[in-house]
């Protein structure tokens, strides 16, 4: 373009680089800036220079704007490789080139959309892979593989959020404390990035195409159980770093059943935490407020009850757990066989469904809908299978850890932060009700059995 200007004794006043899509005229912002500049400087601008017609306009609306600029203000349209004159034949030729340009653009959009659809239905990401994966080319095809460092970050994000009572703010701080960074240019994890990661079904091995999720070829990073747990937590709202141990619905009021909330008072420069019913100010409701220290003392007293002082009783409980686990493992193996049978049946159903589709005996929409149902059922079964496999090897160890936890809760409580204390309460307690300044606690199994005491039947020979 500069060479053309030099040969034709012309000066280029301003150069525009148009890089936006031209499918919709409103998206060609640079194009419209150029038109405005030419209109405002019509005394100085004698023409608009383009390489060819389809670089000037990708749709008839753009071309009409250029023609109007020419006819109304006398600003010439010059296309270097496709010259035309101002005769009727020249104008007809330029209009035909503009129409062909729009046809090509429309056709290209259709082919591109079809290519994206085929790629998504084949199990490949239509565009850039999400965080945790990376794009690469092999044999002329764009493929996806796991990015090891990013994938480890994704797994840790889901683990911390699902099981460690973090908010998005504290989650970001926790990742930073562990020395984990989002990328070189952005070391910390922003809230928006964390939320996007936690809600992206791509980590389940799925591909998003328009408004549906399809089965992908990339490996999953997160299991369905963890992903579903995270979605529930996101829907309910999360525990924030400034929250309390017992607030936000952990305790209910024994008078009206409403949740107990936390309020913080400052006295003489010191901060005090109190708990009261959300309906505290209602007419006829008891005006009770309980200091957080009193609730802590009640929890510590409960932990004292959980502690078994006699080492012989601890040993006896361990033997009972081991014996009980033998029968549990046998039941577990039978359940695994049934799950495996159901998985095999679903695989057969999917093969049959694909065969019906290939022979055009069912419509594409019917195939997609039914295949999605089978894939969801298969995913749930595989999660269940993985859980049972893990339970098969760890079931006895878990029971031992529960017993061990019950003996050290008081020590753990003293050194724990707010989030850890709240987690301990949720592990041990099933329901908490506040009435007359005291907690009425319903404990989870097996902690309730330890608190109630063990009924030891002594048989013949002194055996328990």
N, C-alpha and C positions, 0 to 999 in steps of 0.2 A: 504493500500500500504506500509506503514511503517512496519506493522506487517509482511508482506510477505518478505520485505527486511531483517528484523531481523532474520527470520527463515531460509533464504537462504544465510546468511552471505554476504549480499550485502550492499553497502553504497549508499544512494541517494544524488547525487551531487547537483541537482537542481530540484525544484518542479514547475510545471506550472499548472495554473488553467485556463482552456479554457471555456469561458462563451459566446463567440460570436456565432451568427448563423453560421451554416455550410452549408447553402443552396448553397452558392457560395464560392469557395475555396479562392478567393481573400479577403473575409471578415474574414477568420480565421487567424488573424494576430498573435495571440499567438502561434498557431500551427506552423506557418512558422518560428517564432522565435526559437521554440524548435528544429525544423529540422536544422536550421542554426547553433545553438549551438552544436548539436550533430556532425554535419559535421566538424565544426572547431576544435572540441575537440575529434576527433575520437580515438586518442591514449588513452584518459582517460575514455571515455564513452564506456561501454561494451554493453549496451542495453537500450531500452526505455520501461518503465513500464506503463501499462494501466489497468484499472479495467476490461474492456471488449472490444471487437472489435469495437462496435459502439461508444465507447468513444474515440477510437483511430482515427477513420475515419468515416465521415458521407457521403462521396462520394468516388467513385473509384479513382478519381484524388489524393486525400489524401492518399489512401491506396497504390497507385503506388509509391508515394514519399517515403512512409515508406519501401516498398519492395526494392526500389532502394537503399535506405540507408543501408538496410540489405545486399543486394547482393554485393554492391560496396565497402562498408566499414566494413562489418562484424558486424554491430551493430544489436544485437538481438531484436526482437519484442516480448514482454512478455505481455500476457493478463491474469490476475489473475483468473477470473471466467470462461474463455473460452480458456484453454491451448491447444496448438497444437505443434507438433514437426516439424522438418525441412525435413521430408520425403515428397515425392510427394503427398501422401495422406493428410499429414498435411497441406501442402501448398494449396492443393485444398480446404480443409475444411476452411482454413482462408480466401481464396478468396471468397468462397461462403458466408461466414458470412459477409464479407465486402459488397458484392453485395446486400445481404438481408438488410444490414444497410442502403444502399443508397435507396433501394426500400421503406423501412419504412419512411425514411426522405422525399422522394418525395411524398409518399402517405399522410404523415402528413401535408405537405405543401398544398396539394390539399384540404384536409379536413378543414384545418385552413382557407384557402381562401374562401371556400364555407360557413363556419360558419360566417366569417366576412361579406360576401355578404348578407346572410340571416338576420343577426343582423341589418345591415344598412337599408335594405329594410323594416324591421319591425319598423323602426323609432328610433333605439337606436344607440348611438355612438359606433363605432367599437373598439375604444380604450379609452384613458383618455378623460374626458370631458374638454372643454376649460374653461378658467378663467371666473368665474361667476357662474359656476356649480360645482357639486362635485359628485363623484361616490360613490355608496353604494350598499350593497347586501341585497336582500330580497327574501326569498324562494329559495335560491340557484341561483338567477339571478343577474347579474350586472345591476343596474339601475342608473338613474341620477336624481338629484334634484337641486334646486337653492341654492347656497351659498349666504345668505342674504347680508353679508358685501361686497363680491366681486361683486354681482349683482348691488348693489347700486353704486359701483365705475364705473362699465361698463355704466350704464345709465347716470351718471354724465359726463363721458368722451365724450359720444356721444352728450350730450346737450351742453357742453362747445365748442366742436369743430364745431358743426353744426351751432350754433347761437351766439357765442361770439367771433368770429374772432381770434381764437388761431392758432398758429403753433404747431408742435409737441413739440418744446422746451418750449414755453410759456404754453402749456397745462400741461406739466409735472410740471412746477413751480406752476401753479394754483391748481393742485391736492395736491401738498405739502403744499401750503398756507392754504388749507381747512382742513389740518390734515388727509388727506387720504393717505394710504400706499398700495403698491402692495401686500406685504406679510411681515411677521415678519422678515425674513432674508434679504429682499430687500425692504426697506421702500419707495424708490422713483420709479416712473414709467419711465423706459428707453424708448427711442424713438422707438426701435424695438418692445417693448411690446405694446406700444400705437398703432403703425401702424398695428400690427397683430390683435389687438382688433377691430380697426376701419374698417378692411376689412373682418372680419369673419362673414359669413352669418349664422353661428350657432345661432347668437343672434336674427335672424328672425324666429327661430324655425325650422331650416333646418339641415340636416345631409350630410356631404361630404363623398361620396364614389367614389374613383378614380377621374374621371373628371366631375362628375355630382353631383348636390345637390338634396337630397330627403327630403320629408316631415318627420320631426322628431316628437317624442312624448313629448319632453321636451318643457316647455313653453317659448315663445319668450320674450326677454327683450327689444327689440327695434322695433318700427313700421317701415314699409317700407318707408314712406315718409322721416323720419329722416335718415335712412340708405342710401337712394338714394342721399339725399342732401350731406351727408358726402363724398360719392364716387365722386360726381361732384367736391367738393372742393379739394379732394385729387388729382384729375386729373388735375385741373387747377394750383395747387401749392397754398400755403397758405401764409397768412400774417405773417411775422416774427417780432420779438420784435424790431428789429432795423429799420423797415420800416417806411415809412412816412404816413401822413394822406391822401394826395391826389394822391400819386403815384400809380404805378402798374395798370394802365388802368382805374382808377376811372374817370379821366378827359381825354378828347381827344382834339387834336389841331384843332382850328377853321380854320387854313390855309390848312392843308393837311390831317387831319383826323387820324393822327397817335397818339399813346398814349403819354400822358405827363408823364415825369419821374422826379425823385427827384435827386438833387445833393447837397452834403453838403460841405461847404467851411469853412475853419478855418482862422480867421483873428484876430491877436493879442490875441491868446489864447481863442477866443470865437468861437462858432460854429453857422453857419448861414445856413438855409435851403432854397434852391431855386427850382423852378419848371420850366421846359422847355420842348419843344417838343423833341421826340426821334430823329426827323429829323432836329434838330437844326443846324447842320453843313452842310446840303445839300445846293447846289448852288441855290440862289434865295430865300431861306427860311428866313423869318424875324428872326433876332438874338434877340429874346425876352426871358428874364428870369424874373420870378416874385418871389418876396420874399414871403415865407410862411406866414409871418405876414400879408401881404396885403390880401391874400386869407382868412385868419382867420377873418379879419375885414369885408370882404364881406359876409361871412357866418353869422357873428353876426348881420350885418345890415339886412340880410334876416330874422333872428329870430325875430328882432324887428317888422318886418312887420307882422309876424305871431301872434304877441301878440295883443289880443283884449282888449282894455282898459275899455270899457263900460260893467259893470257887467250885465246890462239888456240884452245886446246882447248875452252874454254868456248863460244866463238863457233861452233866446229864442232858441238858438242853441241846448241846451240840450233837450228842449221840442220837437223840430223838430226831433231830433235823436230818441227819445223814440217812437214817433208816426210812424216814418219810420220803426223802428225795428219790430213793430207789424205785418206789412205786410210781412217783410222779414222772420220772424219766421214761418208764415203760408206757405210761399213758401218752406221753409226749411223742414217742416213736410211732404209736398207732395214729395219732393225729397227723403227723408228718406224711405218713403213707396216704392218708385220705386227701390231703392237700395236693400231693404229687399227682394223684389220680385225676383230680379236678383240673389241674394245670394241663395235663395231657389231653383231656377232653376239650378244653378251650382251644388248644392248638389245632385239634382236628376240626373244630367248628370254623376256625378262621381259614383253614385250608379249603374247606368246603365252600365257604362264603366267597373266597377269591376265585374258585373255579366257576361258581355261578356268575360272577361278574365278568370273567373272561369270556364266557359263552353268551354274555349279554342277556342272561335270564332274569337279572335284577337291574334296576336303575342305579346310576352312580350315587345319588343322594341316599338311597336305601342302603347301599353297600357301606358308604362312609359312616352313616349313623349307627348301623349294627356293628361295624368293625370297632368304632369308638367304644361302644358298650362292652364288647368283649375285651378290648385292651384295658379298660378301667378295671374290669373284674379280674383280669390276669394280673394287673399291677397290685391290686389289693391282696390277692392270693400269694404273690411272690414276697410282698412285705410280711405277710403272716408267716410264710415259710421261713424267711430269714430270721424273723423273731423267734420262731420255735427252734430253729437250728441253734441259735445263740443260747436260748434258754436251756436246750438239751445239755449243753456243755457248762453252763454257768448257773443253773438253777440252785444247786447246793451252795455255791459260793455266794450267791445273792442272799440266801437265807442266813448264812454265817455273817455277812456284812451287816444285815439288819440287826442281828443280835449284838454285834460289836458296836454298831452305832448307838444302840440303846444304852450302852455302858459308858459312853463318852460324850453324851449330848451336853452335859453341863460345862465341860471343858471347852467344847467347840463353841458353845453359845457365848462364853465370856470373851473369846477372841474374834468373834464374827462381826462383820459389818451389817448394815441394815438389810441389804438384799439377802445375805446368807442367813440371817436370823429369820426373816420371813419365810425363806425356803424350808428351814428346819421346822417351823411351825406347820407349814403345809404338809410336810412329810409325815409328821407325827399325828396331827390333829385332823379329824374328819369334819367336825363342826365346832364352832365357838360361839357361845351366847353370853352376852354381858347383862347381868341383872343384879341390882343391889350392890354394885361395886365389885362384883366377883365374876370370874369366868366359869361358865358351865361347859366342860370340855368333853366331847365325844371323840375318842381316839381311834385311829386306824388299826387294823390288824397288821402284825401280831402284837403291837405295842400295848393294846388294851389287855391282852392276856397277862402280860408281864406285870402291869399295874394291879390287876385284880388278885394276883398271887397264883401260885402253882399248887394244884391238888396232887400230892404225891402219894400214890397207893403202894404200900410196902407189901410185897407178896412173900411167899415161903422162901426161906433161904436168904432173907434180907434183900432180895432183888427189888428194884424199883419198877 
